[in-house]
Structures are given as C-alpha cells and as structure tokens.
C-alpha cells in the first residue's frame, strides 16, 4: 500500500469510526427533559423519611420517573448462574461471543467468598437489559457458577437501549456503539483507528515475539470497522488514555494510541492471568504518562519514562514497536516476569554498518527492534530468526 492509498484508507476508516463512536447530539434516558416534565407523581414524605432518614427534612419530595426499569432482591444459585452464562449472547462461556472478558483472579476471589459464606449484600446490582441480556455483573455470575452456594443480590432489569424523547423502544437490541455512548465514552476516531489496526495486527501475528505492529499489513476498511464493533474494550481504552493525555499533555512522551493499545492488551491478557495484580493497568499507565508517584530512579515507571524520552521525535513504525515493548517490559517487571536483556531499554538495529574498507553505510532496517518483542505477562522469548538476520549492531 503506497502512501497515497494509505492516507485515503485511513481517511475513510476514520470517517466510518466517527459515525459510530464520536459523540452524537441526542437525548439519553437519564437526560430526558420530556420524562421529567411528564412526571406527575412525587415520593411521599414517609418514603422520603425512609430513604434519607433525619436528613429528609432538608430535601424536597423527589419526582417519580416512569420507565421500564424494575428491581428485586433474588438468590442466584450456581445452576442458574451457569444457565445465565450459557444462554446470554454476551455470556463469558458462549463460544461464539468471546468479547466479554472477566478477570480469572477476581472470579476466583469472589467464588471463595461465596463458598465461605462471606458474600456481602452491598446493594450493587446485577443489571439486565430489556431483552434479558446481562449488562453488568458477569464476574459475579461466573463466580457463582463456579461456587457451591451462589449468592443473594439486587437485580435491576428492563434497562432499555434507545430513547427518542419520551418514547422508549423496548424491543431493540443494544449495540456496542450505543453502550459506549450511554456510558459517556467519547473517543477520538483517529486514535481508535490506529489502536484497532495494532490490535488486529497483533491478533494475526502467529509468533507474538516477532510482532511488528502494522508493518506489512493490509486491512480493508470494513474489516477494521467490524473488528472495532466486536471489541468495545478498544474504545474504552482510547477513552481512558485520551483523558489522561489531555490532563498531562506536558508530561506525555508518546502518541496516545501507543498507551491506548498497551492498556487494551494488558487488560485483555489480564483475563488469562491467574496471579494477583501487583498494580492495575490504569495506575501503571497513569504513572508512566504523568510521572506522578515516581519516587526514585529505581522505580519501574521512571525507567520506562527514561527510555521513552530517548524516542521523543521519532515517528517511524520501528519506534512504535520499541515504545510498546518498553511499556510491556515495565508491566512484566511489576509482576516478577523476566524480560529480554534484563533491562527496560530495547535493543535496536544500528543506523550504520561498516563495509570491508571501514566506510559507514546505512543499515537495512535501521532503528528496528533487535530483540524479541515483549508483551504483557509473556515470559522472556527467543529472538525470532528474522530479527537475527538483521544487523546485529545496537543503537546507543
């Protein structure tokens, strides 16, 4: 794909993503002026006293809003939990829908609490949509499915998808784009397109230690759009990082899509990690981006930032791979996983070789990574043969 075609492809892709994920000017259920104005009932003073106790005298009687949303306190047995997962189209064990990921470590912790009869009724609900799909609570349901006792919980059901002013369409299945919009996620389509292409390229790489980003890839626009639609986590990662990048625009050392892909992949790999997390992906990347919380040069985040600073100004695809590998090295060090070279810095192909006469000549693949690519939770990998064939001099 030449530069002209590549630019045209990215322009079309970004336009498609904007239509799906950029914020639209429309009303949502929680912001409907029509529902508020249509309300003719208020909570009684007795109800206000029951809710707010002695403070209720300070509050006016709240308006009652009529919607399809209802609630109950129920017992979810292990058998019922397994059935919910089996028949939910977004269920964790439905083989045709694997996009809903849960943390194995959290599931294990919750299961132990249920089996030990130490599960608290906190009021945090399991949420079902108007079409019976689980919108929130997959981890708790999977834990119950693995337990011997199950748990008591609040369920909220009848949560609807769309709002056209006061009219509620209760028969429409929620799309991922609508989920993101209703959650307040507003993503930059340019960043999302780059993250999506990195993620798809990673998925297609047979030997992940030989990952080369989007080098040599050729994706169709519709292919990437479909990939994004199937993975709402991509947009959530872009949303999280974009907010950090805006807040710490003077401290950030790489393009937002680098950190967003790292955030997405760490979270994806966390679902398959059985150990306890030493730090959350959000806390780790917040420190890497902002530098806040770093106390000494021995801190992992300091070492990551120190290496990223050496790449500031480089815009090549080679530099992208080196930045990502460095960020993942830091993450793995937090979890006592050996890393290539036993250091955060990434080995790179030298800019020049010397010929037989001692003259310097530009090296092929100058600046490319010259070691096995590091990714989240992966042990130290062998250097792929293709990398070994590159120039073996190292950039300083």
C-alpha positions as CSV (number, residue, x, y, z in Angstrom):
1,X,0.0,0.0,0.0
2,X,1.6,3.3,-1.1
3,X,1.4,6.5,1.0
4,X,-1.4,8.0,-1.2
5,X,-3.6,4.9,-0.9
6,X,-2.7,4.5,2.8
7,X,-3.8,8.1,3.5
8,X,-7.1,7.5,1.6
9,X,-7.7,4.3,3.5
10,X,-7.1,6.0,6.9
11,X,-9.4,8.9,5.9
12,X,-12.2,6.6,5.0
13,X,-11.7,4.5,8.1
14,X,-11.7,7.5,10.4
15,X,-14.9,8.8,8.8
16,X,-16.5,5.4,9.4
17,X,-15.4,5.3,13.1
18,X,-16.6,8.9,13.6
19,X,-20.1,8.0,12.5
20,X,-20.2,5.1,15.0
21,X,-18.2,6.3,18.0
22,X,-17.9,10.1,18.1
23,X,-20.5,11.7,20.4
24,X,-23.9,12.4,18.8
25,X,-26.2,15.2,19.8
26,X,-29.2,13.2,21.0
27,X,-31.0,12.7,24.2
28,X,-30.4,9.7,26.5
29,X,-32.8,8.2,29.0
30,X,-31.0,9.8,32.0
31,X,-31.1,13.2,30.4
32,X,-34.7,13.3,29.1
33,X,-36.4,16.6,29.7
34,X,-39.6,15.1,28.4
35,X,-39.6,12.3,31.0
36,X,-39.0,14.9,33.8
37,X,-41.8,17.2,32.6
38,X,-44.2,14.3,32.1
39,X,-43.8,13.2,35.7
40,X,-46.9,14.0,37.8
41,X,-46.0,12.0,40.9
42,X,-43.6,12.6,43.8
43,X,-42.3,10.4,46.6
44,X,-44.4,10.8,49.8
45,X,-43.0,12.3,52.9
46,X,-43.0,8.8,54.5
47,X,-40.9,7.5,51.6
48,X,-38.5,10.4,51.8
49,X,-38.1,9.7,55.6
50,X,-37.4,6.1,54.9
51,X,-34.7,6.9,52.3
52,X,-33.0,9.9,53.8
53,X,-33.8,9.4,57.5
54,X,-33.3,12.6,59.6
55,X,-31.9,14.5,56.6
56,X,-35.1,14.2,54.6
57,X,-36.4,17.5,56.1
58,X,-33.8,19.3,54.0
59,X,-34.9,17.7,50.7
60,X,-37.9,18.4,48.5
61,X,-40.1,15.4,47.6
62,X,-38.4,13.7,44.6
63,X,-40.2,13.3,41.3
64,X,-41.1,9.7,40.3
65,X,-40.0,9.0,36.7
66,X,-41.9,6.3,34.8
67,X,-39.6,3.9,32.9
68,X,-39.5,0.2,32.2
69,X,-36.7,-0.3,34.9
70,X,-37.6,-2.5,37.8
71,X,-35.7,-4.2,40.6
72,X,-35.8,-7.2,43.0
73,X,-33.6,-8.9,45.6
74,X,-33.0,-12.5,44.5
75,X,-31.0,-15.6,45.1
76,X,-28.8,-16.7,42.2
77,X,-27.9,-20.4,42.6
78,X,-24.8,-22.0,40.9
79,X,-27.1,-23.7,38.4
80,X,-28.9,-20.5,37.5
81,X,-25.6,-18.7,37.1
82,X,-24.4,-21.3,34.7
83,X,-27.6,-21.1,32.7
84,X,-27.4,-17.3,32.5
85,X,-23.9,-17.5,31.1
86,X,-24.9,-20.3,28.7
87,X,-27.9,-18.5,27.2
88,X,-26.6,-14.9,27.2
89,X,-25.4,-13.9,23.8
90,X,-22.7,-11.8,25.6
91,X,-22.0,-14.6,28.1
92,X,-18.5,-15.4,29.2
93,X,-18.8,-19.1,28.1
94,X,-20.7,-18.6,24.9
95,X,-18.1,-19.8,22.3
96,X,-19.5,-17.5,19.6
97,X,-19.2,-14.3,21.7
98,X,-15.8,-14.1,23.4
99,X,-15.6,-10.3,23.6
100,X,-16.9,-10.2,27.2
101,X,-13.8,-10.8,29.3
102,X,-13.5,-11.2,33.1
103,X,-10.6,-11.4,35.4
104,X,-9.8,-15.0,36.4
105,X,-8.2,-13.7,39.6
106,X,-11.4,-11.8,40.6
107,X,-13.6,-14.7,39.7
108,X,-11.6,-17.0,42.0
109,X,-11.7,-14.4,44.8
110,X,-15.4,-14.0,44.5
111,X,-16.0,-17.7,44.4
112,X,-14.0,-18.3,47.6
113,X,-16.1,-15.6,49.3
114,X,-19.3,-17.2,48.3
115,X,-18.2,-20.7,49.3
116,X,-17.0,-19.3,52.7
117,X,-20.4,-17.7,53.2
118,X,-18.7,-14.3,53.4
119,X,-20.5,-12.5,50.5
120,X,-21.8,-9.1,51.4
121,X,-25.1,-7.7,50.2
122,X,-23.8,-4.3,49.2
123,X,-26.6,-3.2,47.0
124,X,-24.5,-3.3,43.9
125,X,-26.9,-4.8,41.3
126,X,-26.7,-7.3,38.5
127,X,-28.1,-5.4,35.6
128,X,-30.2,-6.9,32.8
129,X,-31.3,-5.1,29.6
130,X,-34.9,-5.0,28.4
131,X,-34.1,-8.0,26.1
132,X,-32.8,-10.1,29.1
133,X,-29.1,-9.7,28.4
134,X,-26.6,-9.2,31.2
135,X,-25.2,-5.7,31.1
136,X,-23.3,-5.7,34.3
137,X,-22.2,-8.4,36.7
138,X,-20.5,-11.0,34.5
139,X,-17.7,-11.6,37.0
140,X,-20.1,-12.2,39.9
141,X,-22.2,-14.5,37.8
142,X,-19.2,-16.6,36.7
143,X,-18.0,-16.8,40.3
144,X,-21.5,-18.1,41.3
145,X,-21.3,-20.6,38.5
146,X,-18.1,-21.9,39.9
147,X,-19.2,-21.9,43.6
148,X,-21.1,-24.4,45.6
149,X,-23.5,-21.9,47.2
150,X,-24.3,-19.0,44.9
151,X,-25.3,-15.6,46.4
152,X,-28.1,-13.1,47.1
153,X,-28.1,-9.9,45.1
154,X,-30.1,-7.0,43.9
155,X,-31.1,-7.3,40.2
156,X,-32.2,-4.4,38.0
157,X,-34.0,-5.3,34.8
158,X,-35.8,-3.6,32.0
159,X,-32.9,-1.3,31.2
160,X,-33.6,0.0,27.7
161,X,-31.4,0.8,24.7
162,X,-32.7,3.8,22.9
163,X,-34.6,6.9,23.7
164,X,-36.5,9.1,21.3
165,X,-37.5,11.8,23.7
166,X,-40.2,10.2,26.0
167,X,-40.8,7.1,23.7
168,X,-38.8,4.1,24.8
169,X,-38.1,1.4,22.2
170,X,-38.0,-1.7,24.4
171,X,-37.6,-4.2,21.5
172,X,-34.3,-3.1,20.1
173,X,-31.1,-5.0,21.0
174,X,-28.3,-2.8,22.4
175,X,-25.4,-2.2,20.0
176,X,-21.9,-1.7,21.3
177,X,-21.8,1.9,19.9
178,X,-24.9,2.7,22.0
179,X,-23.4,1.1,25.1
180,X,-20.4,3.3,24.7
181,X,-22.4,6.5,24.1
182,X,-24.7,5.8,27.1
183,X,-21.6,5.2,29.2
184,X,-20.4,8.7,28.2
185,X,-17.5,7.3,26.2
186,X,-16.3,9.9,23.6
187,X,-13.4,8.6,21.5
188,X,-11.1,10.2,19.0
189,X,-11.7,8.3,15.8
190,X,-8.1,8.9,14.6
191,X,-6.7,7.3,17.8
192,X,-9.3,4.5,17.7
193,X,-8.4,3.6,14.1
194,X,-4.7,3.3,15.0
195,X,-5.3,1.2,18.1
196,X,-7.7,-1.1,16.2
197,X,-5.1,-1.7,13.5
198,X,-2.4,-2.5,16.0
199,X,-4.8,-4.9,17.9
200,X,-5.8,-6.7,14.8
201,X,-2.2,-7.0,13.6
202,X,-1.3,-8.4,17.0
203,X,-4.1,-11.0,16.8
204,X,-2.9,-12.1,13.4
205,X,0.7,-12.5,14.4
206,X,1.4,-16.2,14.9
207,X,4.7,-15.6,16.8
208,X,4.0,-12.7,19.1
209,X,7.6,-12.3,19.9
210,X,8.0,-11.3,16.3
211,X,5.2,-8.7,16.4
212,X,6.0,-5.8,14.1
213,X,2.9,-3.6,14.5
214,X,1.2,-2.7,11.3
215,X,4.4,-3.2,9.2
216,X,3.4,-5.2,6.1
217,X,-0.3,-5.4,7.0
218,X,-3.1,-4.6,4.6
219,X,-6.6,-4.3,6.1
220,X,-9.9,-3.4,4.4
221,X,-11.9,-0.5,5.9
222,X,-15.0,-2.7,6.6
223,X,-12.7,-5.3,8.2
224,X,-11.4,-2.8,10.8
225,X,-14.9,-1.3,11.4
226,X,-16.2,-4.8,12.2
227,X,-13.2,-5.6,14.4
228,X,-14.0,-2.4,16.5
229,X,-17.7,-3.2,16.7
230,X,-16.8,-6.6,18.2
231,X,-14.4,-5.2,20.8
232,X,-15.9,-2.3,22.8
233,X,-12.8,-2.5,25.0
234,X,-10.8,-0.8,22.3
235,X,-13.0,2.3,22.6
236,X,-12.9,2.2,26.4
237,X,-9.1,2.1,26.3
238,X,-9.0,5.1,23.9
239,X,-11.4,7.0,26.2
240,X,-9.3,6.3,29.3
241,X,-6.0,7.2,27.7
242,X,-7.3,10.3,25.9
243,X,-8.5,11.8,29.2
244,X,-5.0,11.2,30.7
245,X,-3.2,12.6,27.7
246,X,-5.3,15.7,27.8
247,X,-4.7,16.2,31.5
248,X,-0.9,15.5,31.3
249,X,-0.2,17.0,27.8
250,X,3.1,18.4,29.0
251,X,4.4,15.2,30.6
252,X,3.3,12.6,28.0
253,X,6.2,11.2,25.9
254,X,4.5,9.2,23.1
255,X,1.3,9.4,21.0
256,X,-1.9,8.4,22.8
257,X,-2.5,5.4,20.6
258,X,0.7,3.8,21.9
259,X,-0.6,3.9,25.5
260,X,-4.2,3.0,24.5
261,X,-3.1,-0.2,22.7
262,X,-0.9,-1.1,25.7
263,X,-3.9,-0.5,28.0
264,X,-6.1,-2.6,25.8
265,X,-3.7,-5.5,25.5
266,X,-2.8,-5.6,29.2
267,X,-6.4,-5.8,30.1
268,X,-7.0,-8.5,27.5
269,X,-4.1,-10.6,28.8
270,X,-5.1,-10.0,32.5
271,X,-8.2,-12.1,31.8
272,X,-5.9,-15.1,31.4
273,X,-3.6,-14.3,34.3
274,X,-4.2,-16.4,37.4
275,X,-2.0,-14.4,39.8
276,X,-2.7,-11.3,41.8
277,X,-2.0,-8.0,40.1
278,X,0.8,-6.0,41.6
279,X,-0.7,-2.8,40.1
280,X,-3.7,-2.1,38.0
281,X,-3.2,-1.2,34.3
282,X,-4.8,2.2,34.9
283,X,-2.4,3.0,37.8
284,X,0.6,1.8,35.9
285,X,-0.1,3.8,32.7
286,X,-1.2,6.8,34.7
287,X,2.3,6.9,36.4
288,X,4.1,6.2,33.1
289,X,2.2,9.1,31.3
290,X,2.2,11.6,34.1
291,X,5.3,10.7,36.2
292,X,3.2,11.3,39.3
293,X,4.0,9.0,42.2
294,X,7.6,8.2,41.0
295,X,9.9,8.5,43.9
296,X,13.3,7.4,42.6
297,X,15.3,6.4,39.6
298,X,14.9,2.8,40.7
299,X,11.1,2.9,40.1
300,X,10.0,0.9,37.1
301,X,7.9,3.8,35.7
302,X,11.0,6.1,35.9
303,X,13.0,3.7,33.8
304,X,10.1,3.4,31.3
305,X,9.8,7.1,31.0
306,X,13.6,7.5,30.8
307,X,13.7,5.2,27.7
308,X,10.6,6.7,26.1
309,X,12.3,10.1,26.4
310,X,15.1,8.9,24.1
311,X,12.5,8.2,21.4
312,X,10.7,11.6,21.5
313,X,10.6,13.0,18.0
314,X,10.8,9.6,16.2
315,X,7.7,8.9,14.2
316,X,8.7,5.6,12.5
317,X,6.8,2.3,12.8
318,X,10.0,0.9,14.2
319,X,9.9,3.4,17.1
320,X,6.2,2.4,17.8
321,X,7.3,-1.2,18.4
322,X,10.2,-0.2,20.7
323,X,7.9,2.1,22.7
324,X,5.3,-0.7,23.2
325,X,7.9,-3.3,24.1
326,X,9.4,-1.0,26.7
327,X,6.0,-0.3,28.3
328,X,5.2,-4.0,28.4
329,X,8.7,-4.7,29.9
330,X,7.8,-2.4,32.8
331,X,4.5,-4.1,33.3
332,X,6.1,-7.5,33.4
333,X,8.8,-6.4,35.9
334,X,6.0,-5.4,38.2
335,X,4.9,-9.0,38.1
336,X,8.3,-10.5,38.6
337,X,8.5,-11.8,35.0
338,X,11.9,-12.0,33.4
339,X,12.4,-9.6,30.5
340,X,14.7,-9.6,27.5
341,X,18.1,-8.2,28.2
342,X,17.1,-7.8,31.9
343,X,16.6,-4.1,31.3
344,X,13.8,-1.7,30.2
345,X,15.7,-0.3,27.2
346,X,15.1,-2.1,23.9
347,X,17.9,-3.2,21.6
348,X,17.7,-1.7,18.2
349,X,19.3,-2.2,14.8
350,X,22.2,0.2,14.3
351,X,21.8,3.1,11.9
352,X,25.0,2.2,10.0
353,X,27.1,-0.8,9.1
354,X,30.8,-0.8,8.1
355,X,31.9,-2.2,4.7
356,X,35.2,-4.0,4.1
357,X,37.0,-0.7,3.8
358,X,35.7,0.6,7.1
359,X,33.2,3.0,5.5
360,X,29.8,3.5,7.1
361,X,26.8,2.5,5.1
362,X,23.1,2.9,6.0
363,X,21.9,-0.3,7.7
364,X,18.9,-2.1,6.4
365,X,16.0,-1.9,8.9
366,X,18.0,0.8,10.9
367,X,16.2,1.6,14.1
368,X,14.0,-1.6,14.1
369,X,13.7,-3.7,17.3
370,X,16.7,-6.1,17.6
371,X,15.3,-8.5,20.2
372,X,12.2,-10.5,20.9
373,X,9.1,-8.3,21.3
374,X,7.8,-8.1,24.9
375,X,4.1,-8.2,25.6
376,X,2.0,-8.4,28.8
377,X,2.5,-11.4,31.1
378,X,4.7,-13.2,28.5
379,X,8.0,-14.7,29.6
380,X,11.3,-13.9,28.1
381,X,11.1,-15.0,24.4
382,X,13.7,-16.2,22.0
383,X,14.8,-13.8,19.4
384,X,13.0,-14.6,16.1
385,X,15.1,-15.8,13.2
386,X,14.0,-12.8,11.1
387,X,15.4,-10.4,13.7
388,X,18.7,-12.4,14.0
389,X,19.2,-11.8,10.3
390,X,19.1,-8.1,10.8
391,X,22.3,-6.1,11.5
392,X,23.4,-7.0,15.0
393,X,24.9,-3.6,16.0
394,X,23.0,-1.7,18.7
395,X,21.9,1.9,18.7
396,X,23.2,3.8,21.6
